[in-house]
Amino acid sequence: MPDYTIRTAAQLPALLKGFRKQAGLTQADAALRLGVTQQTLSALERNADRVSAERLLQLLSMLGVELVLRQEKATAPAKPSSGPNW
């Protein structure tokens, strides 16, 4: 799968479902690997914005998905400064 830029929590459910399906897993399969019920995994996929970071990272790891945090590139070059402005 290509890289995806996530800007809102509303984007997560479709991506999580897509990654799971790409891995060839049903919800039941993925739930078993995570040690949760199928209903819990279904709720996790639907309500990804309410899932703990730890649970989300567990799911991503199980799906073989890497989470990369990258600072956005500035659109204009930063002005040089003479140091901190305290």
C-alpha positions in Angstrom: 0.0 0.0 0.0 1.2 3.5 -0.6 1.7 6.1 2.1 -1.3 7.9 3.5 -1.5 11.3 5.1 -4.0 11.3 8.0 -5.3 14.7 8.9 -8.5 13.7 10.8 -9.6 10.8 12.9 -12.5 10.3 10.5 -10.1 9.0 8.0 -8.9 6.1 10.2 -11.8 3.6 10.0 -11.6 3.1 6.2 -7.8 2.8 6.3 -7.8 0.3 9.2 -10.4 -1.8 7.4 -8.4 -1.5 4.2 -5.2 -2.6 5.8 -6.9 -5.5 7.5 -8.4 -6.7 4.3 -5.0 -6.2 2.5 -3.5 -8.5 5.1 -6.1 -11.1 4.2 -7.8 -11.0 7.6 -11.4 -11.1 8.6 -12.5 -9.1 11.7 -12.6 -12.4 13.6 -9.0 -13.3 12.5 -7.7 -9.9 13.5 -9.6 -9.9 16.8 -8.2 -13.3 17.7 -4.6 -12.1 17.0 -5.3 -9.0 19.2 -6.9 -11.0 21.9 -10.3 -9.3 21.7 -13.7 -10.2 20.5 -14.8 -9.6 16.9 -17.4 -7.1 18.3 -14.6 -5.2 20.0 -12.5 -5.1 16.8 -15.6 -4.0 14.8 -16.1 -1.1 17.3 -12.4 -0.3 17.1 -12.6 0.0 13.3 -15.7 2.1 13.4 -14.7 4.4 16.3 -10.9 4.7 15.7 -11.0 8.3 17.1 -11.9 6.9 20.6 -9.3 4.1 20.7 -6.3 4.4 22.9 -3.0 5.1 21.2 -1.7 1.8 22.7 -4.5 -0.2 21.2 -4.2 1.5 17.8 -0.4 0.8 17.8 -1.1 -2.8 18.6 -3.5 -3.1 15.7 -1.2 -1.4 13.3 1.7 -3.6 14.3 -0.4 -6.7 13.9 -1.4 -5.6 10.4 2.3 -4.8 9.5 1.6 -1.1 9.2 4.2 1.4 10.3 3.2 4.7 11.9 5.5 7.5 10.9 5.2 11.0 12.3 6.7 13.7 10.1 6.6 17.4 10.5 5.0 19.2 7.6 7.4 21.1 5.3 7.1 24.8 5.7 5.6 26.5 2.7 7.9 29.5 3.1 11.4 29.5 4.4 11.7 30.4 8.0 13.1 33.8 8.8 16.5 33.7 10.5 16.4 34.7 14.1 18.9 36.1 16.5 17.9 33.5 19.1 15.0 32.8 21.4 12.6 35.7 21.9 11.9 35.2 25.7 
